[in-house]
Amino acid sequence: LNIDTKPSVYVLIVLLAIKSVGETISMAPSIELTKQKVLDAFPDSAEKGEQEFLRNQTVNGLITCIVGMVVCSKYGIASDHHGRVFVIKICAFFSCVRVLIDLYLYSTHFKYSFFLFNFWKGIGLLDGDIMDMKIISASYVSDIVSEKDRLMYLSLIGSAAAGISVVSPIVSSFVTATFGDYQVLYLTAFFYAVFFLGVS
């Protein structure tokens, strides 16, 4: 991303699309993989496994909210002091870290532990999620385009995000049906790697 050229707005939209697709295609498979990982840890009692899965999802939801609020505010401050592109690069780096963590957590190499699972999931949330990226991107657009063009570019970002939210689940279900839940993470890793290289 080059902050001095207006065409970088279009590059930003493409990169946001890549990040968003990578994130949304792995949402449903991640829930299934989590459930399977937890149930496998309780082979003698499906009921205990289901209870543990619900506990895990509840705690993970709370961690996601707390980390999301903290990270969003910190990244907002950092983007004001160090620039939007700097924070976008941090988000891209942690996106790659996040998918690597998921590949490990859902592999046969990781033995389920409630604490470790949620700890590593929490580290993965430092990527700021797609919502943080949208907020920082809106600030970036406001910085580099004229006031009269601002609404058009912000609308483009919003339209791209809406379109991706429709397309991504279709792509995810196709890949899942063809290859399996775990393999979707490799596709996510590819999208995140492209995102990281694009902002570097």
N, C-alpha and C positions, 0 to 999 in steps of 0.2 A: 504494500500500500504506500502510495506516495501522497503525502498531505498537500503537496503543492499543485497537483493537477486535478481538474474537475472530473475527468474520465474515471478516476479512482472510485467514484461513487458507484459506478456500474460494477467495478471489480468487487467492491464491498458487498453489493447485492448478491453477486454470484457466490462469494465466499460465505455469506450468511446462509444462502440456500444450501450450500454443501454441508455446513455445520448443522443446520436444521434437519436435513435429511438424515445425516449420520445419527443424530440424537433421537429422532422420532421413530426410525425404523427398528431401533433396539428396545423401545419401551416395553411393548407387549412380550417379546421373547425374554427380556430380563426378568419379568414377573414369573413367567413359567420356569425359567432356570432357577430362580430363587426358591420357588416352591419345591422343585425337584431336589435341589441341594438340601433343603431343610428336611424333607420327608425321608430322604436317603439316610439322614443322620439318626432317624428313629425307626429302624426297620421292624422293631417288635411292637410298635404301637402307632397306628395311623392317626389315632385321635391326638396323641401327644405331638405328633408331627404337625398336624393342622393347627393346634394351639400355638406351637412354637412359630409357625409361619405367620400367623396373625400377630403375635407379639413382635416378631421381626419387622413386619410391614408397618405396624404402628410406630415403633421406635424409629425406623428408617424415615417415616414420614415426618416425625418431629425433628429429627436431625436435619433433614432436607430443608425444612422451614427455617430453623435457627441458622444453619450455615448459609442458606440463601440470603437471609436478611443481612447477616454480617458481611458476607462477601460482596453483596451488591453495593452496600454503603461504602465499604473500603475501596472497591474498584472505582466507584464514582469519584471519591476523593483523589485516588491515585491518577485517574484520567485527567482531572483538573490540574494536578501538579506535574505529571510526567508525560501527558499527552494520551490521546485516545488510542493511537496505534500501539503504544507501549502496553496498555492494558489488554488490547485485543490479542497481542502476542502471548501475554500471560495466559489468557483464556484458552488460546489454541494449544499451548504447551500442556496445560492441565487436562484438556480434552483428550490428548494422546495418553496421558497418564491414566485417565479415567478408564479408557477402553482396555488398556493393558491390565489394570486392576481387575476389571470384569472378566477378562480372559483367564486370569489366574484364579479368581474366586469360584468361577463356574467349571474349572477344570477338575480332573481327578486328583491333581496334586494338592488341592486345598481340602483339608478336613474341616468340616463345618464347626465353627465356634461362634456363638452369638456375639461376643465382644469383638473378636477379630473381624468378623464379617462386617459389622456395622462401623468399626473403626476404619477399615479400608474403603468402605462405601463413602464414609464421610470425607476422606482424603480426596476421593474422586469428585466430590461436589465442588472442589475449589476451582473447577473450570467455569463456574459462574452460571452454568445453564444457558439455554438459548434466550431467556428473558433478559439477563444481564447484557448479553451481546446486542440485543435489539435496542436497549436503552443507550448503551455506549455508542452504537452505530448512529442512533438519532442525534446524539450530541456531536459526533464526527461530521455528519451531514450538515448540521447547523453551523459548524465551524468553517466548512470549505465551500459552501454554495451561497449565492446571494439570497437575500430575504424573499425576493419574488419567486425564486425557483425552489425554495425550501419545501413548500407543501407538496409539490410534484414529486420530488425525490423521496420524501417521507412516505408518500402514498405508494410509490413503487416498492419500497421496502415492505410496507404493510401488505400489499397485494401479493408479493412474492411469498411472504410468510403464510398467508392464507392458502395460496395454491399448494404450497409444500405440505401443509397440514392435511390436505386431501390426498395428495399423491403418495406420501410416505407410507401410510398404513397399507396401501395396495402393494407397494414394492416389498414391504416387510412380510406381508402374508404370502406373497409369491416365493420369496427367498426361503422363508420358513417352511412352506409346504414342499419346496423342491429339495432343500439341503438340510433343514433342521434349525432349531432355535440357536444353538451355539454358533453355527456358521454365520448367522446374521452379524455376530460381533466382529467377524473378520471384515465384513462389508463396512461396518461402522468404523473399524480401524482404518480402512482405506480412505473413507471420507474425511476422517479426522486428520490423517496424514496429509491429504491434499490441502485441507484447511490450514494446517500448520505451515506447510511449504508456501502457500499462497500469501500468508501474512508476514512471512519471514523476509 
